[in-house]
Amino acid sequence: MAGAGLVVVVTGASRGIGYSIGRELAVRMPGASLYLTTREAQNIQALEATLRRDIGVSSGNVKFRMMDLKDKRSIAKFVDVVKRKHNRLDILVNNAAVYHKPPSSVHQACETLPLYSKEVEEIIKTNYLGLRAVTESFIPCLAQNSRIINISSHLAQLAMFSTSDVASAKLVDSFSNPNLSIAMLDSLVKSYLASIKSGNWSSAGWPDCAYSVSKLAVNSYTRILQAQLTNSHPKLFVSVNAVCPGTHHSKMRQAREDTISTQDSADMISYLATMRLEGVGDCSVPQTAVPKGEVLWHDLSCTRSSARDSDQGVQSAQ
């Protein structure tokens, strides 16, 4: 049976693209053990019933589990369940995230600074710090040829910084630094949070949209983690990539023609997740052509946009 013995985790899978990715992987890998997480424990039975209606017997290998990325104990409890039962992980899709609409102006944000600061902290804790905590907890049990996919966003581009501003230009240089380490990235994120609390994020060069900053941090973390795992576990052949799903988000301003359907996006992300998995994915792709440490658009082409060059120089990843 396709996927027999493999273990898959998709976070933030109660709705939207996370649910669709989980559903698609369950159909493609009926022999695997799939764990789909939600932060609302009371919804688990309803989610499992919905999945049974959607895909029938293919849902038999799927379990919904509660995990809140803002709660370290919740993360540890979930990871421990998977480790004790399987002691391996083959696919991790980090989709769980929080979005709060950014203020319409710096003035408006300053007027409601306590609320804005609280929202920013929740976004960073969930989208970046929580994602890191889950990922790093699973590293010790990563299986050979495993893959980690971090869901990014079209909003996470260096072009959001204004290079005409000295402070913004310095931030671009920091995020673009090829020697950027996790400690340095953490320092950048901490400085961002501090600037929000003090109300001077704009003069410090940061944009108003915390979601963009969190996903930019995820993109940087993706590249750093790939380099680390390649050096520390060279025989595991782990691939780590970030993908902009390209789907419509109800809380964001997006032209419909600029988006793709949730199912099309789930298909492409599932294709990437199962690439070169024997008996499951496309094994015609040469090992050397498998994306590693990349930030990809939904068509799996690479994005390397920068504040200095607004062209989305896209290089094929296949």
Secondary structure, 3 states (H helix, E strand, C coil): CCCCCCEEEECCCCCHHHHHHHHHHHHHCCCCEEEEEECCHHHHHHHHHHHHHHHHHHHHHEEEEECCCCCHHHHHHHHHHHHHHHCCEEEEEECCCCCCCCCCCHHHHHHCHHHHHHHHHHHHHHHHHHHHHHHHHHHHHEEEEEEEEEECCCCCCHHHCCCCCHHHHHHHHHHHCCCCCHHHHHHHHHHHHHHHHHCCCCCCCCCCCHHHHHHHHHHHHHHHHHHHHHHHCCCCCCEEEEECCCECCCCCCCCHHHCECHHHHHHHHHHHHHCCCCCCCCCCCCHHHCCCCCEECCCCEECCCECCECCCCCEECC
